[in-house]
């Protein structure tokens, strides 16, 4: 770094209302005036980042903006006693990368309550392969098991199974002894899903019931849904007695139309998975689990490591529904 300059991926709004994306030189003095300055080593690409990069005002209100809701790196300086120079840290959740400057840049400065120290049995790269996707999947299973879910009840459905959260959910469920039904529209991804631990792969049409019936014959004991809309409604209607459906995405739509029958006749639990403001004690617990007994065995098969210069093309692929697994930007 020379003269406090560093590289950043910047999205700008043009006068005609369209958006441009480019790599620019920025100055550390332009970063938010928060407590912890971090040199970024890896950042991960999420669907929210792709939307932010496209000018989605529901994600990012003001531009120019640097997206990136997942980052990790080394503390350069800290005004908090909780962190010191040289600490390896993970930064996810809160407002990071949405309405505050995000991880697609060589340096970030964030509030002291945002970073989590890298667990001893996890590398920086592993933390970003996991990232918000792994954290979301792990929190989903954590809450499902808090509500009584267990492998003896039967298979767990994962929708959007080739995406960042879905891939992690398949892997984490499998290593915790669950049989996993992976729903996917990508035939070329079947081998990938089996490597992650899926025991059954079904076309996404089977999770999009059009019968109009309020209840279906149970097809799974629980589900982790990343899609929303009628897919979520189908997850609920076909869920076994006293099973849980974790809701953690809206790739299809934020809408949900269903009846109360699955809840009052089959005791189905619908669990909201909100990661941004997860209480710190639970946040630390989830990262501890991910570093040890819940760490997926096939992280190398989930990741694709790219440079900052390659990020643009991977954002476009994600927007076109062509992404698979986790894309990491290495600095």
C-alpha distance (Angstrom), angle and dihedral (degrees) to the residues before:
residue distance angle dihedral
X1 . . .
X2 3.80 . .
X3 3.80 126.1 .
X4 3.83 89.9 -8.0
X5 3.83 90.1 -65.3
X6 3.79 122.2 141.5
X7 3.81 139.9 164.5
X8 3.80 121.8 -93.1
X9 3.81 136.0 174.7
X10 3.80 105.0 -125.8
X11 3.81 130.4 -168.6
X12 3.81 115.2 -157.2
X13 3.80 131.2 -170.6
X14 3.80 112.8 -132.8
X15 3.80 127.1 -145.9
X16 3.81 91.6 -103.6
X17 3.82 91.3 57.4
X18 3.81 96.2 -105.0
X19 3.79 124.0 117.5
X20 3.79 133.9 -123.9
X21 3.82 128.7 -158.2
X22 3.79 124.8 -156.1
X23 3.79 144.6 144.4
X24 3.80 112.0 -102.9
X25 3.79 139.0 178.6
X26 3.79 111.6 -109.6
X27 3.78 134.1 -178.7
X28 3.79 123.4 -123.0
X29 3.81 87.8 -128.9
X30 3.84 87.8 67.7
X31 3.82 92.3 63.7
X32 3.83 119.8 101.5
X33 3.80 115.1 -81.4
X34 3.79 96.3 -111.2
X35 3.80 134.2 135.8
X36 3.81 107.0 -101.6
X37 3.82 124.9 55.8
X38 3.82 112.8 -163.7
X39 3.79 132.9 -172.7
X40 3.80 103.9 -138.5
X41 3.81 117.0 -129.9
X42 3.82 99.3 172.5
X43 3.80 136.9 6.8
X44 3.81 126.4 -174.2
X45 3.80 129.5 -139.4
X46 3.81 116.5 -123.6
X47 3.81 132.8 177.7
X48 3.81 89.6 -106.5
X49 3.81 88.5 58.2
X50 3.78 91.3 52.5
X51 3.81 90.3 51.0
X52 3.81 92.2 46.4
X53 3.81 89.5 49.3
X54 3.81 88.6 55.0
X55 3.79 94.6 53.9
X56 3.81 98.0 -100.9
X57 3.82 101.7 172.0
X58 3.81 90.5 -162.1
X59 3.80 87.6 67.6
X60 3.81 102.7 30.4
X61 3.79 121.1 20.9
X62 3.80 101.5 -172.6
X63 3.79 134.6 40.9
X64 3.03 149.7 -122.7
X65 3.77 88.2 62.4
X66 3.80 141.1 162.5
X67 3.84 110.1 -142.2
X68 3.80 127.8 -157.3
X69 3.82 120.5 122.3
X70 3.84 93.8 -169.9
X71 3.80 125.4 55.9
X72 3.78 140.1 147.0
X73 3.75 134.3 -172.9
X74 3.79 149.0 117.9
X75 3.79 125.7 -50.9
X76 3.82 111.0 -114.6
X77 3.80 96.5 -178.7
X78 3.80 137.1 -10.5
X79 3.78 137.3 -165.7
X80 3.82 89.2 -165.7
X81 3.80 123.8 85.7
X82 3.82 88.1 -140.9
X83 3.82 92.3 71.8
X84 3.77 133.9 40.6
X85 3.79 135.7 -172.7
X86 3.80 110.6 -72.5
X87 3.82 97.4 26.6
X88 3.80 114.6 139.1
X89 3.82 109.4 -132.0
X90 3.81 143.1 177.8
X91 3.81 121.4 -140.5
X92 3.82 119.7 -164.2
X93 3.80 139.5 135.0
X94 3.81 129.3 18.9
X95 3.83 108.7 80.4
X96 3.79 94.3 -43.4
X97 3.81 112.3 142.8
X98 3.80 94.7 1.4
X99 3.79 109.5 74.2
X100 3.79 94.8 -8.0
X101 3.79 127.5 60.7
X102 3.82 109.0 -76.9
X103 3.78 142.6 -153.2
X104 3.80 104.2 -80.7
X105 3.80 91.7 96.9
X106 3.79 138.1 71.6
X107 3.82 95.0 -107.6
X108 3.81 134.9 31.2
X109 3.80 133.3 -178.9
X110 3.81 117.3 -155.6
X111 3.83 141.7 168.4
X112 3.81 114.0 -83.4
X113 3.82 92.8 -115.9
X114 3.81 92.4 61.9
X115 3.85 105.7 65.3
X116 3.79 124.0 76.7
X117 3.80 119.4 -157.8
X118 3.78 112.1 -111.3
X119 3.83 108.0 -102.3
X120 3.84 113.1 -114.8
X121 3.82 94.4 -115.1
X122 3.81 95.7 50.3
X123 3.81 131.1 78.2
X124 3.79 123.9 -141.3
X125 3.79 90.1 -112.4
X126 3.81 91.7 51.0
X127 3.79 90.4 50.9
X128 3.79 90.3 59.4
X129 3.80 95.7 42.9
X130 3.80 82.9 57.4
X131 3.82 97.5 34.7
X132 3.79 120.7 132.6
X133 3.81 89.4 -28.2
X134 3.79 93.7 57.8
X135 3.79 92.4 39.6
X136 3.82 90.7 51.4
X137 3.80 93.2 47.8
X138 3.81 92.2 47.3
X139 3.81 92.6 46.7
X140 3.81 88.4 50.5
X141 3.80 92.5 55.5
X142 3.81 91.4 41.1
X143 3.82 91.3 56.5
X144 3.81 92.7 41.7
X145 3.80 91.0 54.6
X146 3.80 90.4 45.8
X147 3.81 84.6 60.1
X148 3.81 94.4 49.8
X149 3.79 104.7 -89.6
X150 3.81 114.1 151.3
X151 3.83 137.2 162.2
X152 3.81 93.2 -105.7
X153 3.82 89.7 66.7
X154 3.82 91.2 67.1
X155 3.80 142.5 -106.9
X156 3.79 125.7 -12.2
X157 3.81 119.9 -138.7
X158 3.81 119.3 -138.9
X159 3.81 116.8 -165.1
X160 3.79 121.8 -160.1
X161 3.78 84.1 24.6
X162 3.81 98.3 172.1
X163 3.80 94.5 54.3
X164 3.79 126.7 92.5
X165 3.82 96.7 -89.9
X166 3.80 93.8 33.7
X167 3.81 94.7 52.2
X168 3.79 90.5 49.9
X169 3.80 92.4 46.2
X170 3.82 91.9 53.4
X171 3.81 91.7 49.5
X172 3.83 96.7 43.6
X173 3.80 94.0 45.8
X174 3.81 92.1 48.3
X175 3.77 94.5 51.3
X176 3.81 89.4 49.8
X177 3.77 91.5 59.1
X178 3.81 100.4 -97.6
X179 3.76 124.8 136.6
X180 3.80 105.3 -127.4
X181 3.80 128.9 -147.3
X182 3.80 107.2 -160.4
X183 3.80 116.7 -159.5
X184 3.80 113.5 -155.3
X185 3.77 140.4 153.7
X186 3.80 91.7 -154.2
X187 3.82 111.8 92.2
X188 3.79 90.3 -176.8
X189 3.82 89.3 62.4
X190 3.81 97.1 59.1
X191 3.81 94.9 97.9
X192 3.82 89.7 47.5
X193 3.81 91.5 52.4
X194 3.80 92.5 48.0
X195 3.81 90.0 51.1
X196 3.80 88.5 54.1
X197 3.80 89.9 53.7
X198 3.81 107.5 -92.1
X199 3.81 110.8 154.4
X200 3.81 94.8 -169.2
X201 3.80 131.9 23.2
X202 3.80 120.8 -159.7
X203 3.82 131.5 -178.5
X204 3.78 113.9 -101.5
X205 3.82 89.2 -116.3
X206 3.81 88.4 74.0
X207 3.80 88.8 63.8
X208 3.81 93.3 51.2
X209 3.80 104.8 72.9
X210 3.80 113.6 -168.7
X211 3.81 98.5 -179.9
X212 3.79 94.9 100.6
X213 3.80 90.6 -135.6
X214 3.82 115.3 143.2
X215 3.83 92.4 -139.0
X216 3.79 133.5 30.1
X217 3.79 134.2 -164.2
X218 3.84 105.2 -82.8
X219 3.81 109.9 -94.5
X220 3.81 100.6 168.8
X221 3.79 137.8 18.0
X222 3.80 94.3 -129.9
X223 3.78 141.5 -19.6
X224 3.78 145.1 -140.9
X225 3.80 106.3 -147.9
X226 3.80 124.0 -163.7
X227 3.81 96.4 166.2
X228 3.81 111.4 62.1
X229 3.83 127.9 -167.7
X230 3.82 116.9 65.8
X231 3.80 91.6 -11.6
X232 3.80 89.2 62.2
X233 3.81 90.5 45.1
X234 3.82 88.8 53.2
X235 3.81 91.3 48.3
X236 3.80 88.5 55.9
X237 3.84 98.1 42.7
X238 3.83 93.3 49.7
X239 3.81 96.5 41.8
X240 3.79 118.1 118.7
X241 3.77 124.7 -114.8
X242 3.83 114.8 -62.8
X243 3.79 91.8 -2.2
X244 3.79 124.4 140.7
X245 3.80 131.2 -125.6
X246 3.81 113.8 -157.5
X247 3.80 112.3 -151.5
X248 3.79 112.8 -152.5
X249 3.80 109.5 142.2
X250 3.78 149.2 36.7
X251 3.80 105.7 -161.5
X252 3.82 89.9 141.1
X253 3.80 100.0 34.8
X254 3.82 141.5 -45.9
X255 3.81 90.8 -119.8
X256 3.80 124.5 108.3
X257 3.80 125.4 -172.6
X258 3.79 117.4 179.0
X259 3.80 141.5 118.8
X260 3.78 133.3 -107.1
X261 3.83 92.3 -111.5
X262 3.83 97.4 95.8
X263 3.80 88.7 53.2
X264 3.81 100.9 44.8
X265 3.82 98.2 34.1
X266 3.83 102.4 34.9
X267 3.80 101.4 23.2
X268 3.80 92.7 -125.8
X269 3.80 115.2 176.3
X270 3.82 120.2 -144.6
X271 3.80 109.3 -158.5
X272 3.78 123.0 -163.6
X273 3.83 112.3 -141.2
X274 3.80 109.5 -153.1
X275 3.79 114.1 171.9
X276 3.80 104.4 171.9
X277 3.80 96.9 77.2
X278 3.80 101.1 23.0
X279 3.84 107.2 155.4
X280 3.80 110.2 -97.3
X281 3.81 95.1 -119.7
X282 3.81 90.9 56.3
X283 3.82 91.3 41.6
X284 3.80 90.9 56.1
X285 3.82 90.8 45.5
X286 3.82 92.2 53.0
X287 3.83 92.8 49.5
X288 3.80 89.2 48.0
X289 3.81 90.5 53.2
X290 3.81 91.4 47.0
X291 3.79 90.9 51.2
X292 3.78 93.6 52.7
X293 3.81 132.6 10.6
X294 3.82 95.9 8.1
X295 3.81 96.9 45.8
X296 3.83 107.5 124.8
X297 3.80 114.6 -119.6
X298 3.79 96.6 -137.4
X299 3.80 105.2 51.8
X300 3.81 91.0 134.3
X301 3.80 90.0 59.2
X302 3.80 92.4 51.5
X303 3.82 97.4 50.8
X304 3.78 134.8 82.5
X305 3.83 113.9 -174.7
X306 3.81 116.6 -152.3
X307 3.80 139.7 167.3
X308 3.80 125.4 -107.2
X309 3.81 87.8 -107.1
X310 3.83 90.6 60.0
X311 3.81 95.0 49.9
X312 3.81 96.0 92.0
X313 3.82 94.2 62.7
X314 3.82 92.8 47.4
X315 3.81 91.4 51.0
X316 3.79 88.9 54.0
X317 3.81 91.6 48.9
X318 3.81 90.6 51.7
X319 3.81 91.6 50.3
X320 3.82 88.7 52.0
X321 3.82 91.9 51.3
X322 3.80 92.9 -112.2
X323 3.79 99.5 117.0
X324 3.80 124.9 112.3
X325 3.80 130.3 -170.0
X326 3.79 122.3 -23.9
X327 3.81 126.2 -27.6
X328 3.82 114.7 -155.6
X329 3.79 126.4 -165.0
X330 3.81 110.0 -148.1
X331 3.79 119.2 -155.1
